[in-house]
Amino acid sequence: MPHWFKRFKETRLVKGIVYAIVGIASYPGINIFNKLQINGMENLHKLPKKNVLFVSNHQTYFADVMTFIHIFCAVSWRKKHTLGVPYYLLWPFTRINYVAAEETMKSSWISRLLSLGGAITVKRTWRTDGTEIRRSLDPADTRKIERALKNNWVITFPQGTTKPFAPGRKGTAFIIKQHRPIVIPVVINGYWRAFNKKGLKFKKTGSKLTVTFKDPLVINYDDTNENILEVVMDAIEQSKKYMLKGKHHLMSSLDK
């Protein structure tokens, strides 16, 4: 791919057009046929426009990311609690990148379009073509994330899968330790109920979708990768503690 074309794909013009198209197409599913509740949105106004890493649990391939884009664009238009009418798509906030598996972003024309909206494609460290594998973190992938953090907000899903309570990847902790971004934990819910796994088709309308932005994490950047990852997983409510709490809640519901 020519270097000039790669640079062109990353321009505000291209990303803005993609956000407008994706935003118009996704808004009804997020905030009309289903209802979106955003908690902590007002706190995003205080953040710098670079070196901020959003870490979140993951419930669909694309609906989660689409929602983040809507929220960040709405914040740039000084919205504090809800999306409201999506006029923010007329001039969207484009200093957004999100980490996604290279395999996923090449799987269809829709995913290829979405990749133009700021995808940082990385090689999966644990799975490829449906086969379980193990590989070390690719240094080229970490450099992509490093470059993105210098200028943008970056979204990452430490589990790398939509399966709840899956273990987090140490690569996330490595990025945090090496580049010391402001880390904002995010907890999402309801997407697994409303959408299919890809997040492009409805399973059930009328669902409540929630996105909760927590306060920035207090992190000892000199700590081990394992301890940093433990802090992150607990903050996004995907640690063993929350898994046991979920099982207890389920058993209590069955007993009633």
C-alpha positions in Angstrom: 0.0 0.0 0.0 1.5 3.4 -1.0 2.5 5.5 2.0 0.5 8.5 0.8 -2.7 6.4 0.6 -2.1 5.1 4.1 -1.7 8.7 5.4 -4.9 9.7 3.5 -6.9 6.9 5.2 -6.0 8.4 8.6 -7.1 11.9 7.8 -9.9 13.7 9.6 -11.8 13.8 6.3 -11.9 10.1 5.9 -12.6 9.3 9.5 -15.3 12.0 9.6 -17.1 10.5 6.6 -16.9 7.0 8.1 -18.2 8.2 11.5 -21.1 10.0 9.8 -22.1 6.9 7.8 -21.6 4.5 10.7 -23.2 6.9 13.2 -26.3 7.4 11.1 -26.7 3.7 10.5 -26.1 2.7 14.2 -27.9 5.4 16.1 -31.4 3.9 15.9 -30.2 0.5 17.2 -28.3 2.2 20.1 -30.7 4.9 21.2 -34.2 4.4 19.5 -35.0 0.7 19.3 -32.9 0.2 22.4 -32.3 2.8 25.2 -28.8 3.9 26.1 -27.9 5.0 29.6 -24.5 6.7 30.0 -23.0 7.2 33.5 -20.0 9.4 34.1 -20.1 11.0 30.7 -19.7 14.5 32.2 -16.3 13.6 33.5 -14.9 13.0 30.0 -14.8 16.8 29.4 -11.9 17.1 31.9 -9.7 14.7 30.0 -6.8 15.8 27.7 -7.2 14.9 24.0 -4.3 12.5 24.0 -2.6 9.7 26.0 -5.9 8.5 27.4 -6.6 4.8 27.3 -10.1 3.5 27.8 -10.2 -0.1 29.0 -13.6 -1.9 28.7 -15.3 -5.3 28.9 -16.5 -6.5 25.5 -19.9 -7.9 24.5 -20.1 -7.5 20.7 -17.5 -7.0 18.0 -18.8 -3.7 16.7 -21.8 -2.2 18.6 -19.6 -1.5 21.6 -17.1 0.5 19.5 -19.9 2.3 17.7 -21.3 3.4 21.0 -18.0 4.8 22.2 -17.7 6.8 19.0 -21.2 8.3 19.5 -20.4 9.2 23.1 -17.0 10.8 22.3 -18.4 12.8 19.4 -21.3 13.9 21.7 -18.8 15.0 24.4 -17.0 17.1 21.9 -20.3 19.0 21.4 -20.5 19.6 25.1 -23.1 17.0 25.8 -22.9 15.7 29.4 -25.5 13.0 30.1 -27.1 11.7 26.9 -26.5 11.5 23.1 -29.7 13.4 22.3 -30.2 14.3 18.6 -27.0 13.2 16.8 -26.2 16.5 15.1 -22.6 15.9 16.4 -22.2 13.7 13.4 -22.1 16.9 11.3 -18.6 17.5 12.6 -17.5 14.4 14.6 -14.6 14.1 17.0 -12.1 11.9 15.2 -9.2 11.7 17.6 -10.2 8.2 18.4 -8.5 4.8 17.9 -9.6 1.4 19.0 -7.6 -1.8 19.2 -9.1 -4.7 17.2 -8.0 -8.1 16.0 -6.5 -8.0 12.5 -8.5 -11.2 11.6 -11.8 -9.6 12.6 -11.3 -6.4 10.7 -10.5 -8.3 7.4 -13.5 -10.6 7.7 -16.1 -8.5 5.7 -16.6 -5.3 3.8 -18.4 -3.8 6.8 -15.5 -4.5 9.0 -13.1 -3.1 6.4 -15.2 0.1 6.3 -15.2 0.3 10.1 -11.4 -0.1 10.2 -11.1 3.2 8.4 -12.6 4.8 11.5 -9.4 4.4 13.5 -8.9 0.7 14.0 -5.4 -0.3 15.3 -5.2 -3.8 14.0 -3.2 -6.3 16.0 -2.4 -9.9 15.7 -4.2 -12.0 18.3 -1.8 -13.3 20.9 -4.0 -16.3 21.7 -6.1 -17.3 18.7 -6.1 -17.2 14.9 -8.5 -18.7 12.3 -10.4 -20.4 15.0 -7.4 -22.2 16.3 -6.1 -21.8 19.8 -2.4 -20.7 19.7 0.1 -18.8 21.9 2.4 -16.1 20.6 4.2 -13.3 22.3 3.1 -9.7 21.9 4.3 -8.3 18.5 6.5 -5.2 19.0 5.0 -3.7 15.9 1.6 -3.8 17.4 2.7 -2.0 20.6 4.3 0.7 18.4 1.0 1.2 16.7 -0.7 1.8 20.0 2.1 4.0 21.2 1.8 6.3 18.2 -2.0 6.5 18.6 -1.7 7.4 22.3 0.5 10.4 21.4 -2.3 12.1 19.6 -5.6 10.4 20.4 -7.9 8.6 22.8 -7.5 4.9 22.5 -10.1 2.2 23.3 -9.0 -1.3 24.1 -10.7 -4.5 25.3 -8.2 -6.3 27.5 -10.0 -9.6 27.2 -9.9 -9.7 23.4 -13.1 -11.7 23.4 -16.8 -11.2 24.0 -16.8 -14.1 26.5 -17.5 -12.7 30.0 -14.9 -13.1 32.7 -12.3 -14.3 30.2 -8.7 -13.5 31.4 -7.2 -10.3 30.4 -4.2 -10.0 28.1 -0.9 -8.9 29.6 -0.3 -6.8 26.5 -2.7 -4.2 27.9 -0.7 -4.0 31.2 2.5 -3.7 29.1 1.1 -0.7 27.2 0.0 0.9 30.5 3.4 0.3 32.1 5.5 1.5 29.2 3.5 4.6 28.1 1.8 5.6 31.4 -1.5 6.9 29.9 -4.5 8.1 31.9 -6.5 4.9 32.2 -10.3 5.1 32.2 -12.2 1.9 33.1 -15.5 1.4 31.4 -18.2 -1.2 32.1 -20.8 -1.9 29.5 -23.9 -4.1 29.7 -27.0 -5.1 27.7 -25.3 -5.4 24.4 -25.2 -9.2 24.5 -29.0 -9.1 25.0 -29.8 -6.6 22.3 -27.4 -7.6 19.5 -25.8 -10.7 17.9 -22.1 -11.4 18.5 -21.0 -9.1 15.7 -23.2 -6.3 17.0 -24.7 -5.7 13.6 -28.1 -7.4 13.9 -30.8 -7.2 16.6 -31.6 -10.1 18.9 -34.0 -8.1 21.1 -35.3 -4.6 20.9 -36.3 -2.5 23.9 -33.1 -3.5 25.7 -31.4 -1.2 28.2 -27.8 -0.5 27.2 -25.5 0.9 29.9 -22.1 2.4 29.6 -20.4 3.5 32.8 -17.2 5.6 32.7 -15.4 5.3 36.1 -12.8 7.7 37.5 -9.2 7.4 36.2 -7.4 4.4 37.8 -4.7 5.1 40.4 -1.9 3.0 39.0 1.7 2.3 40.2 3.3 2.2 36.8 6.4 0.6 38.3 4.4 -2.4 39.4 4.5 -5.7 37.6 2.4 -6.4 34.5 0.5 -9.0 36.5 -0.5 -6.6 39.2 -1.4 -3.8 36.8 -3.6 -6.2 34.8 -5.3 -7.3 38.0 -6.2 -3.7 38.8 -7.6 -3.2 35.3 -9.7 -6.4 35.3 -11.1 -5.5 38.7 -12.0 -2.0 37.5 -13.9 -3.3 34.5 -15.7 -5.8 36.7 -14.3 -8.9 35.0 -12.1 -10.2 37.8 -12.6 -13.5 39.7 -14.3 -11.5 42.4 -17.0 -10.3 40.1 -17.4 -13.7 38.5 -18.1 -15.2 41.9 -20.5 -12.4 42.6 -22.3 -13.1 39.3 -22.7 -16.8 40.1 -24.0 -16.0 43.6 -26.6 -13.6 42.1 -27.7 -16.2 39.6 -28.1 -18.9 42.3 -30.1 -16.5 44.4 -32.4 -15.7 41.5 -33.0 -19.5 40.8 -33.8 -20.0 44.5 -36.6 -17.5 44.5 
